[in-house]
Amino acid sequence: MITLTLNGLAVQVEEGTTLLEAARFYGFPIPTLCYNDGLRPYGACRLCVVEIGEGPRAKLVSSCTYPAEEGLKVRTASERVLKARRMVIELLLASCPQSKVIQDLASAHDVRQQRFKQEYEDCILCGLCVRMCEQQMMAKAIGFRGRGESRSIGTPFDIKSEECRLCGGCIYICPACQLRCTFTEPERAICGGCANISPPCVEKEQFGDMMCYMEPCVACEIEKK
C-alpha cells in the first residue's frame, strides 16, 4: 500500500492507483471531461488538474494520469487548482458554447462568462470517441489526424471505414455532440453524429421511429411539439 496526503488527510491506496481514483475513493470530487471509467486515461482536457508538492516547487498535474506516490502531498481544490479549472472551462466554452455538458461544468464551477472568442466548434479533441471505438467497440474506425491547429478526428483518407458498425458509441460518449442537436429548425435538428458515418438514429423521413443517444434529444423534443 502507498501512503500519501490528500487535502491534509493521510490516506492509503494500492500501488498503481491514480490520483483521480484515490481522490474519488475518499470522497473528494474532481471534475473530468475526457475521462471515462471504461477507457484508458488520456489527460487531454486538463480539467482534472490537482496540485502536488509544496512551496515554490508545487505543480499542477492531471490527476487521471498521475500515479499515487509514497509521501506525495496532494491538494484537489486549492486556489491555484480552482483558477486553472475555471480557465479550462472558459476555453471549452469558447470552443463549444452550446454543449450542455460544458455548460453544466461552467455552472457547477461558477463560471458565468468566458473572455475568449466563441468558435462554435463541433469537437474539443478530448479523444473519447476514438478511445471508445478502439477500446470498447474494438473497431478503430476513427482516429486523430494532423497536428496543431489542423488536428482533427476522422477516418483514414476521409473514406468511410469498413470497420464502422454504426453502433453510435462515438455519439453517446461525445461531450460536444449535443452541439449538433441545438438547432431550432426541425429539418436541421437531426443529429449527424459523427461526420464520418451515416446518421445511425434516423432512417425514416420526418423523424419516424427515431432512436437517439442524447438525453434528451432536442430533435425528439421538437417532434413532440
C-alpha positions as CSV (number, residue, x, y, z in Angstrom):
1,M,0.0,0.0,0.0
2,I,1.1,3.6,-0.7
3,T,0.6,6.3,1.9
4,L,0.0,9.9,0.7
5,T,-1.6,13.1,2.0
6,L,-4.8,14.1,0.3
7,N,-6.1,17.5,1.2
8,G,-4.3,17.2,4.6
9,L,-5.6,13.7,5.2
10,A,-3.2,10.8,5.4
11,V,-4.7,8.0,3.2
12,Q,-3.6,4.7,1.8
13,V,-4.2,3.3,-1.7
14,E,-3.0,0.4,-3.7
15,E,0.1,0.7,-5.9
16,G,-0.9,1.8,-9.5
17,T,-3.8,3.9,-8.3
18,T,-4.1,7.3,-10.0
19,L,-4.6,10.5,-8.0
20,L,-8.1,10.8,-9.5
21,E,-9.1,7.3,-8.4
22,A,-7.6,7.9,-4.9
23,A,-9.5,11.2,-4.6
24,R,-12.8,9.8,-5.7
25,F,-12.4,6.8,-3.4
26,Y,-12.0,9.0,-0.4
27,G,-14.9,11.3,-1.4
28,F,-13.0,14.3,-2.9
29,P,-14.8,15.3,-6.1
30,I,-12.6,16.1,-9.2
31,P,-14.4,17.2,-12.4
32,T,-13.4,15.4,-15.6
33,L,-14.3,15.6,-19.2
34,C,-12.0,13.4,-21.3
35,Y,-12.0,10.6,-18.6
36,N,-14.3,7.6,-18.6
37,D,-14.1,4.6,-16.2
38,G,-14.2,2.2,-19.1
39,L,-11.4,3.8,-21.1
40,R,-7.7,4.3,-20.6
41,P,-6.8,7.7,-19.2
42,Y,-5.8,10.3,-21.8
43,G,-5.2,13.6,-20.0
44,A,-6.4,15.8,-22.8
45,C,-8.9,18.2,-21.2
46,R,-6.7,19.1,-18.1
47,L,-9.9,19.7,-16.2
48,C,-8.9,17.2,-13.5
49,V,-5.7,19.0,-12.5
50,V,-4.6,18.8,-8.9
51,E,-1.7,20.5,-7.1
52,I,1.2,18.3,-5.8
53,G,4.2,19.2,-3.7
54,E,4.8,22.2,-1.5
55,G,6.1,25.7,-1.7
56,P,7.6,27.0,-5.0
57,R,8.2,23.5,-6.3
58,A,4.4,22.7,-6.2
59,K,3.0,22.0,-9.6
60,L,-0.2,21.1,-11.4
61,V,-0.7,17.7,-12.9
62,S,-3.6,15.8,-14.5
63,S,-4.9,13.5,-11.8
64,C,-6.3,11.0,-14.2
65,T,-2.8,10.1,-15.5
66,Y,-0.6,10.8,-12.5
67,P,0.1,7.8,-10.2
68,A,-0.1,7.9,-6.4
69,E,3.4,8.1,-4.9
70,E,4.6,7.4,-1.4
71,G,4.6,10.6,0.7
72,L,3.1,12.7,-2.0
73,K,1.1,15.7,-0.8
74,V,-1.9,16.5,-3.0
75,R,-4.5,19.3,-3.0
76,T,-7.6,18.8,-5.1
77,A,-9.2,22.2,-4.6
78,S,-6.5,24.8,-3.8
79,E,-6.9,28.4,-5.1
80,R,-4.4,27.6,-7.9
81,V,-6.3,24.5,-8.9
82,L,-9.7,26.2,-9.0
83,K,-8.3,29.1,-11.0
84,A,-6.8,26.7,-13.6
85,R,-10.0,24.7,-13.9
86,R,-12.1,27.8,-14.5
87,M,-9.7,28.9,-17.2
88,V,-10.0,25.5,-18.9
89,I,-13.8,25.7,-18.7
90,E,-13.7,29.2,-20.2
91,L,-11.6,27.8,-23.1
92,L,-14.0,24.9,-23.6
93,L,-17.0,27.3,-23.6
94,A,-15.3,29.3,-26.3
95,S,-14.9,26.2,-28.4
96,C,-18.4,24.7,-27.8
97,P,-20.6,27.2,-26.1
98,Q,-23.8,25.2,-26.9
99,S,-22.6,21.9,-25.4
100,K,-24.9,21.1,-22.4
101,V,-22.1,19.1,-20.8
102,I,-19.7,22.0,-20.8
103,Q,-22.5,24.4,-19.8
104,D,-23.2,22.3,-16.7
105,L,-19.5,22.2,-15.8
106,A,-19.4,26.0,-16.1
107,S,-22.4,26.3,-13.8
108,A,-21.0,23.9,-11.2
109,H,-17.8,25.9,-11.1
110,D,-19.3,29.4,-11.1
111,V,-18.1,30.3,-14.5
112,R,-20.6,33.0,-15.6
113,Q,-18.8,34.3,-18.7
114,Q,-15.9,33.5,-20.9
115,R,-13.4,36.0,-22.2
116,F,-12.5,34.4,-25.5
117,K,-13.9,34.5,-29.0
118,Q,-16.6,31.9,-29.5
119,E,-15.7,29.5,-32.2
120,Y,-18.8,27.1,-32.2
121,E,-16.6,24.1,-32.9
122,D,-18.0,20.6,-33.0
123,C,-15.0,18.9,-31.4
124,I,-12.8,19.6,-28.4
125,L,-10.3,16.8,-29.3
126,C,-10.9,15.0,-25.9
127,G,-10.4,11.7,-27.6
128,L,-13.3,10.0,-26.0
129,C,-14.8,8.8,-29.3
130,V,-11.5,7.5,-30.6
131,R,-10.9,5.5,-27.4
132,M,-14.5,4.3,-27.3
133,C,-14.2,3.0,-30.9
134,E,-10.9,1.3,-30.2
135,Q,-11.2,0.0,-26.6
136,Q,-14.9,-0.8,-26.2
137,M,-16.1,-1.4,-29.8
138,M,-12.8,-3.0,-31.0
139,A,-13.2,-1.3,-34.3
140,K,-10.5,1.5,-34.6
141,A,-12.7,3.0,-37.3
142,I,-11.7,6.6,-36.4
143,G,-8.6,8.3,-35.1
144,F,-6.7,11.5,-34.8
145,R,-5.3,13.2,-37.9
146,G,-2.9,16.1,-38.3
147,R,-1.2,18.3,-35.7
148,G,-1.6,21.6,-34.0
149,E,-4.5,23.7,-35.4
150,S,-5.1,21.2,-38.2
151,R,-5.6,18.3,-35.8
152,S,-8.9,16.6,-36.2
153,I,-10.7,13.2,-35.8
154,G,-11.8,11.1,-38.8
155,T,-11.3,8.1,-40.9
156,P,-8.1,7.4,-42.8
157,F,-8.1,9.4,-46.1
158,D,-11.6,10.6,-45.2
159,I,-13.0,7.4,-46.6
160,K,-15.9,5.7,-44.9
161,S,-14.4,3.0,-42.7
162,E,-15.5,-0.6,-43.4
163,E,-14.8,-1.3,-39.7
164,C,-17.5,1.1,-38.6
165,R,-20.7,-0.8,-37.4
166,L,-22.8,2.4,-36.9
167,C,-23.0,1.5,-33.2
168,G,-23.4,5.1,-32.2
169,G,-20.8,4.7,-29.4
170,C,-18.9,7.8,-30.5
171,I,-22.1,9.8,-30.4
172,Y,-23.1,8.5,-27.0
173,I,-19.8,9.5,-25.3
174,C,-19.1,12.8,-27.1
175,P,-19.5,15.8,-24.7
176,A,-19.7,18.2,-27.7
177,C,-22.1,16.1,-29.8
178,Q,-25.1,17.9,-28.3
179,L,-23.9,21.0,-30.1
180,R,-25.2,19.3,-33.2
181,C,-28.7,18.9,-31.6
182,T,-29.3,22.5,-30.7
183,F,-30.8,23.7,-34.0
184,T,-34.3,25.1,-33.7
185,E,-35.2,24.3,-37.3
186,P,-36.8,20.8,-37.5
187,E,-35.2,20.0,-40.8
188,R,-31.8,20.6,-39.3
189,A,-32.4,19.1,-35.9
190,I,-31.3,15.6,-36.9
191,C,-28.1,14.5,-35.1
192,G,-25.5,13.8,-37.7
193,G,-23.5,12.1,-35.0
194,C,-20.0,11.7,-36.5
195,A,-19.2,13.3,-39.8
196,N,-17.5,10.0,-40.8
197,I,-20.6,7.8,-40.6
198,S,-24.2,7.9,-41.7
199,P,-26.7,9.1,-39.1
200,P,-27.5,5.9,-37.1
201,C,-30.5,7.4,-35.4
202,V,-32.6,8.4,-38.4
203,E,-33.8,6.0,-41.0
204,K,-37.2,7.5,-42.0
205,E,-38.5,10.8,-43.1
206,Q,-39.8,13.3,-40.5
207,F,-38.2,11.7,-37.5
208,G,-40.1,8.4,-37.9
209,D,-39.0,5.7,-35.4
210,M,-36.1,7.9,-34.3
211,M,-33.6,6.3,-32.0
212,C,-31.2,8.9,-30.4
213,Y,-28.5,8.6,-27.8
214,M,-28.9,12.1,-26.4
215,E,-30.7,12.6,-23.1
216,P,-32.9,14.3,-24.1
217,C,-32.5,14.7,-27.8
218,V,-33.6,18.1,-29.0
219,A,-34.7,16.6,-32.3
220,C,-37.1,14.3,-30.4
221,E,-38.4,17.3,-28.3
222,I,-39.1,19.3,-31.5
223,E,-41.0,16.3,-32.9
224,K,-43.2,16.1,-29.8
225,K,-44.2,19.8,-30.3
